[in-house]
Amino acid sequence: MEGIVHAVTEHPLIAMAVCFAVLLILYFLFKSLIKLALILIIVALAIAGWFYFQHPESRPASLKDALQKVRTGTEKAVDRGKEAYKQGKELFDKRKEAYEKGREWVDQGKTVLDKGIDKGKDALDTGKNIAGDIGRLLEGKKETGGRH
């Protein structure tokens, strides 16, 4: 191990080759992450360049001013996001309450419907009994010739 360290420190060409190999290995390990970072940097530079060429007079005088603008814009965006979250939560709670009321009404409707079905069955049975009685009475009148 000491021999490798000694050779790398004495021969800069070997040191460069080792650094290149390490960077190459890191590149292949983090290839997708590096590609994403490079794409984001290119997009950010393109947007900054577009704003610079479109409105050169509105660019900040210093980096400190630019950072302050970004910080202010970020705070506003975060506040809007928090407000949107609160509104979404309130809306969700209202919909949940409406859903629960609807379920309650459906359950009440099912109960009323079941009671109506039971009453209808009872009425049908009663009607069959009455119809049977009337039928027997009519048959009895036919047999006796209509006289009692």
Secondary structure, DSSP 8 states (H G I E B T S, - for coil): -HHHHHHHHH-HHHHHHHHHHHHHHHHHHTHHHHHHHHHHHHHHHHHHHHHHHH-GGGS-SSHHHHHHHHHHHHHHHHHHHHHHHHHHHHHHHHHHHHHHHHHHHHHHHHHHHHHHHHHHHHHHHHHHHHHHHHHHHHHHHHHHTS--
